[in-house]
Structures are given as structure tokens and as C-alpha cells.
Amino acid sequence: MKNIVLSEVDYSIIEKNVSFLENQTRNVGCYFNLLMSEIIHSKRLPVPKNMEAFTETYFHRLPGHNRSFYHSESGHLMNPKNPSLNFKGFEVLSQNLELGLKSIFNTTHKNSELSVGEYLISVENKLPFCLLNHEAKNEFSIALELQKKAIRIDLELHIPLPLLLIKFSDHLVKRVSKLMKKFSSNPLIDSLINRGLYGFVYHYTSVPIRIANVIPISTKNDFLVNLGVKDIEQLSEKWINTFLDLFKLGVLPINSLPTLRGSYVDLNNSILNGGFCDFDTAVFINEMNKHEMKNAMLNSASMLSKSLCIIEGKLDHKYKDQLTKDILLKMKKITNGNKVYGA
């Protein structure tokens, strides 16, 4: 049985940006065009059978990707250089959503005594398998603004290129809410879901394989071999360069205050080609005063260093502190040279 089926779904398109991709003349393939035509004109969406990992001719879901699956034109999972079309938040359409919820509310979170489901609700203000209003709109608008800024200065970014933002029907919202309340009495459920459920479609320059999916990391890993990565330090340098490119465009992963929420430099959001994803919590420098910007730079550099230390297997505090200082120095050189666009 197929893991993904094109089915008629009641939804409305909130944002459409397909022409932006076409104008950049990226090689996306004919199946991409057929699929987008189905979504835009025929009101049919790719609906996942369940939330389990799978691989088939065109569609794949990697382990741990509970809210997203992707389409790769070549159908070759092990080549992360292939561009991909990604679908986020479509799991709420699955007829097996109840089974997924049962599992996630019966699994203890690794950093808490709460279940994974309750942790998402209470700590991250998210609902399992759902893409909510604030997160969806932020992720779409922030990534799109960064892509447009990058094009103006002829900079290629390895971050999502937003294509479509879809809002699902109120009927589906009621169905999901009812299922959620079978497993949780958390009062936040209503306030989180009452502004709707969304689906996000975006293009990425490679297969979106995240570091968290390949730890412990080794240059013998098939994904890294196909990327031509010769050593882990080379891979770390790619992330630092993307981090600095994003800083030049006026954005940081975290503001001046500590947070329990994730950011785009977390291991869960760091992609093996040196890019990042999930920009809904990104912060713009032009919205900060000098003191806030200084703290945000320090917190962001420290957060990136923490991820890189885990990737490199160097958990020594002195190494992390030195790496943070090195990244901060590069950031300060950018600001001193007035190369931050949008600050």
C-alpha cells in the first residue's frame, strides 16, 4: 500500500509563491510541476498514511520527521544533493492520526518527565503533528524575506524557499481537536488550535537530512560521502558560513533572552549540506536595540557552538568557549564593516 496518496481535501491557499521558484530557474523536474498543479488547481493534496518513516518512488519520510515528508525527483534517498519539495503539517490529514497521537502521548520526552505530546503543548506551545497559525505564517514570511534579500546580493542560501501556505478547513480543526482531547486535558489545546491548522510547502536545495538523524556522525556516513565531505570540521565550517550569511541578512536564531524553544541552529534543524530550516523563531536585528543585539549575538553564537561541539564530538567546555569567541569575532567584523543588510 502506498504511504502517500493524492486525495481531495477541503483547504484554501493563503500564500502562493510558485513563480518565485520558476524565476530562479532551479531544476525541479516535471513531476514537481504536475504535483503543484494538482495542489493549486485540482484541490488534491498528498496525504500520508501515517507518521512512520518510509521511502517509495518519489516520496520519503525520514526517522524523527513527525511533521514532514518530502518529494525528491530522482527518488534517490541516499543522494542529499538532489533538490526536494517538502510538505509540513499534512499529517493532520492522515486517517491514522489517532494512532500517532496515542503513541506520542505515551512516550516520555527525553528532557522532561512529561510525555512528548504534553511537552510540545506546555513548553513549546505546539500541538503534535500540527502546524499552527503563528508558526506557519512566521516560517513562511521569514524564510521568504531572507530568500529575497539573498537574491538582491547574489547570495545562495541553503534554507527553505516557501512556495505555498495552505489553511485546512474548520471541519478538520474540530476533528483534530476532538482526537487531541482523547489523550490530553491540557487547557492550552483550544487556544492553540482555534486559529486554524496549516500546511507548508517549500523547496530545498537538497534532501533535508538533519544532523540529529545521523548522530553519531562519521565521514563514513553514506550521506556525507555523497556530499563530498572529507572531515567533520569542513562540515562545521559550512554551518558557520551559512550562519554568518544569515547574520549579514539581518537575522539571528535567538534573541537576547534564553529560551526552551528550538532555533534554526539546533541539531534538529541543521541540514547536512550546511543549511538550516525552521525559521519561525528567528529574530530580526532591526527590531533590537544595541544592548539586545549584543546579547542576541552572544546567545546565538553560543547556541551554534553547542551544536557544533556535539557534531564534532568535542564536548570540552574550553573548546566550546573558544569556538563561541571565534564566531563572535567574525560577527563583529561583519557589523564593523556595515555588512548587515537590514540592521
C-alpha positions in Angstrom: 0.0 0.0 0.0 1.3 3.5 -0.9 2.4 5.7 2.0 1.3 8.8 0.2 -2.0 9.2 -1.8 -3.2 12.2 -3.7 -6.7 12.9 -2.2 -9.3 15.6 -2.5 -9.1 17.9 0.6 -11.0 21.0 1.7 -8.5 23.8 2.0 -7.6 27.3 0.9 -4.3 28.7 -0.3 -3.2 31.6 1.9 0.1 32.4 0.2 1.4 31.3 -3.2 4.9 31.8 -4.3 5.5 29.2 -7.1 6.5 31.8 -9.7 9.4 32.8 -7.5 10.9 29.3 -7.8 10.3 29.2 -11.5 12.0 32.6 -12.0 15.1 31.3 -10.3 15.4 28.6 -13.0 16.0 25.8 -10.4 15.9 22.3 -11.8 12.9 20.9 -10.1 11.7 18.3 -12.6 8.4 17.5 -14.4 6.8 15.6 -11.5 7.2 18.7 -9.4 5.2 20.7 -11.9 2.4 18.0 -12.1 2.2 17.8 -8.3 2.0 21.6 -7.8 -0.7 21.7 -10.5 -2.7 19.1 -8.6 -2.4 21.1 -5.4 -3.2 24.5 -6.9 -5.9 23.7 -9.5 -7.4 20.3 -8.6 -7.7 20.7 -4.8 -5.8 17.5 -4.3 -3.0 17.1 -1.7 -0.5 14.3 -0.9 -1.9 12.7 2.2 0.3 10.5 4.4 -0.9 7.1 5.5 0.7 7.5 8.9 3.7 9.2 10.7 6.2 6.4 10.3 9.4 6.6 8.3 9.1 5.3 4.7 10.7 5.5 1.3 9.0 4.9 -2.1 9.4 6.0 -5.7 9.2 9.8 -5.1 8.1 10.4 -1.5 10.1 9.8 1.6 9.8 10.4 5.4 13.0 10.2 7.5 13.0 8.8 11.0 12.0 11.5 13.5 10.3 13.7 10.9 6.9 13.5 12.6 5.5 16.6 10.9 7.1 16.5 7.4 7.8 14.3 4.4 9.4 15.2 1.1 9.4 14.5 -2.6 12.7 14.0 -4.5 12.5 14.0 -8.3 15.1 11.3 -8.7 13.7 9.1 -6.0 17.2 8.5 -4.7 17.2 8.9 -1.0 20.9 8.5 -0.5 21.9 11.4 -2.6 21.4 14.5 -0.5 22.4 16.8 -3.4 19.0 16.2 -5.0 16.7 19.2 -4.6 13.4 18.4 -2.8 9.9 19.5 -2.3 8.8 19.4 1.3 5.4 19.1 2.9 5.0 20.1 6.5 1.8 19.8 8.7 0.0 17.4 6.3 -0.1 14.7 9.0 -3.4 16.0 10.4 -5.0 14.6 7.2 -4.0 11.1 8.0 -6.7 8.6 8.8 -4.2 7.1 11.3 -3.7 10.3 13.2 -5.3 8.9 16.4 -2.7 6.1 16.5 0.1 8.7 16.1 -1.3 10.8 18.9 -1.7 7.7 21.2 2.0 6.9 20.7 3.3 10.5 21.2 1.2 11.0 24.4 2.5 7.7 25.8 6.2 8.4 25.1 8.2 10.3 27.7 10.2 13.3 26.5 14.0 12.9 26.7 14.4 16.2 28.6 11.3 16.0 30.8 9.0 13.8 32.9 6.2 14.9 30.6 5.1 12.9 27.6 6.3 14.2 24.2 2.8 15.4 23.5 2.4 17.3 26.8 5.9 18.8 26.4 5.1 20.1 23.0 1.9 21.8 24.3 3.1 23.1 27.6 6.7 24.1 26.8 6.9 24.8 23.1 3.2 25.9 22.6 2.8 23.4 19.7 0.4 20.6 19.1 1.7 17.1 18.0 1.7 16.7 14.2 0.1 20.2 13.7 1.4 23.3 12.1 -0.4 26.2 13.8 -1.2 29.7 12.7 1.7 31.7 14.3 4.4 29.1 13.4 3.2 28.6 9.8 2.9 32.3 8.9 6.2 33.2 10.6 8.1 30.4 8.9 6.7 31.3 5.5 7.3 35.1 5.7 10.7 35.0 7.4 12.2 32.4 5.0 10.7 34.2 2.0 12.1 37.6 3.1 15.6 36.1 3.6 15.5 34.5 0.2 14.5 37.8 -1.5 17.3 39.6 0.4 19.8 37.0 -0.7 18.9 37.3 -4.3 19.4 41.0 -4.2 23.1 40.5 -3.2 23.5 37.3 -5.3 23.8 35.0 -2.4 22.7 31.4 -2.5 21.1 30.3 0.8 20.6 26.7 1.9 17.3 27.5 3.7 13.7 26.7 2.7 12.2 28.5 -0.3 8.5 28.9 0.6 6.0 28.0 -2.1 2.6 27.5 -0.6 0.9 28.2 2.7 -2.4 26.2 3.0 -5.1 26.6 5.6 -7.2 23.5 6.3 -11.0 23.5 6.9 -12.7 24.3 10.2 -14.2 20.8 10.0 -10.7 19.3 10.1 -9.8 21.6 13.1 -12.7 20.2 15.0 -11.8 16.6 14.2 -8.1 17.1 15.3 -9.2 18.9 18.5 -11.5 16.1 19.4 -8.8 13.5 18.8 -6.2 15.5 20.8 -8.6 15.7 23.8 -8.8 11.9 23.9 -5.2 11.9 25.2 -4.8 15.3 27.0 -6.9 17.6 29.1 -4.4 20.4 28.7 -6.4 23.7 28.6 -3.9 25.2 26.0 -5.3 22.9 23.3 -8.2 25.2 22.5 -6.2 28.4 22.5 -3.5 26.9 20.2 -5.8 25.3 17.7 -8.6 27.9 17.4 -6.7 30.0 14.8 -6.5 27.1 12.4 -4.3 24.3 11.1 -1.9 24.9 8.2 0.2 23.1 5.6 3.5 24.5 4.4 5.1 23.5 1.0 8.7 24.6 0.4 11.6 23.8 -1.9 15.0 23.0 -0.5 18.4 22.7 -2.3 18.9 19.1 -1.1 17.3 16.2 0.6 16.6 17.8 4.1 18.6 15.3 6.1 19.1 16.7 9.6 22.2 16.1 11.7 20.0 14.7 14.6 19.2 11.8 12.2 22.8 10.7 11.7 24.4 11.2 15.1 26.9 9.7 15.9 28.3 11.4 12.9 31.1 10.0 10.8 32.7 10.8 7.5 32.0 7.2 6.6 28.3 8.0 6.6 26.8 7.5 3.2 25.1 10.9 3.2 28.4 12.7 3.9 30.3 10.6 1.3 27.8 11.7 -1.4 28.2 15.3 -0.3 31.9 15.1 -0.7 32.6 15.9 3.0 36.1 14.9 3.8 36.1 15.8 7.5 33.7 16.9 10.2 35.4 20.3 10.6 34.7 21.0 7.0 31.1 20.4 7.6 31.1 22.6 10.7 32.6 25.4 8.6 29.7 25.2 6.2 27.2 25.8 9.0 29.3 28.7 10.4 29.3 30.3 6.9 25.6 29.9 6.5 25.0 31.3 10.0 27.2 34.4 9.1 25.4 34.8 5.7 22.1 34.9 7.6 23.5 37.4 10.1 24.5 39.6 7.1 20.9 39.5 6.0 19.9 40.8 9.5 18.7 37.7 11.3 19.7 35.6 14.3 18.4 32.3 15.6 17.6 33.6 19.1 17.0 37.0 20.8 18.7 38.4 24.0 16.8 36.1 26.3 17.3 32.4 27.0 14.5 30.1 25.6 13.4 26.5 25.8 12.1 26.7 22.3 14.1 25.5 19.4 16.0 27.5 16.8 17.4 27.0 13.3 20.9 26.2 14.6 19.6 23.2 16.7 20.7 19.7 15.7 17.1 19.0 14.7 17.2 21.9 12.2 20.7 21.7 10.9 20.8 20.2 7.4 23.7 18.1 6.1 24.5 20.4 3.2 25.4 23.2 5.6 22.0 24.8 5.7 19.2 25.3 8.2 15.4 25.0 8.4 12.5 26.1 10.7 12.8 29.8 10.8 9.6 30.6 12.8 11.5 31.6 15.9 14.2 33.6 14.0 14.6 37.3 15.2 15.5 40.3 13.1 18.3 42.6 14.2 16.5 45.8 13.2 13.9 45.0 15.9 16.6 45.2 18.7 18.4 48.0 20.5 22.2 47.8 20.8 22.2 46.0 24.2 19.7 43.4 22.9 21.7 42.9 19.8 24.9 42.3 21.8 23.2 39.7 24.0 21.5 38.1 21.0 24.8 37.7 19.1 26.4 36.1 22.2 23.4 33.7 22.8 23.3 32.8 19.1 27.0 32.2 18.8 26.9 30.1 21.9 24.0 28.0 20.7 25.7 27.3 17.3 28.9 26.4 19.1 27.0 23.9 21.3 25.6 22.2 18.2 29.0 22.1 16.5 30.7 20.6 19.6 28.2 17.7 19.6 28.7 17.2 15.8 32.5 17.2 16.2 32.4 15.1 19.3 34.3 17.7 21.3 32.4 18.3 24.5 35.2 20.2 26.3 33.9 23.5 27.7 37.1 25.3 26.8 36.7 24.3 23.2 33.1 25.5 23.1 34.0 28.8 24.7 36.8 29.4 22.2 34.6 28.4 19.2 32.0 30.9 20.5 34.6 33.6 20.7 35.8 32.9 17.2 32.2 33.1 15.8 31.6 36.3 17.7 34.7 37.8 16.3 33.6 37.1 12.7 30.2 38.6 13.5 31.8 41.7 14.9 33.9 42.1 11.7 30.7 42.0 9.7 29.0 44.7 11.8 32.1 46.8 11.8 32.2 46.6 8.1 28.5 47.6 8.0 27.7 44.5 6.0 24.5 43.6 7.9 21.6 44.2 5.5 18.5 45.2 7.4 20.1 46.1 10.7 
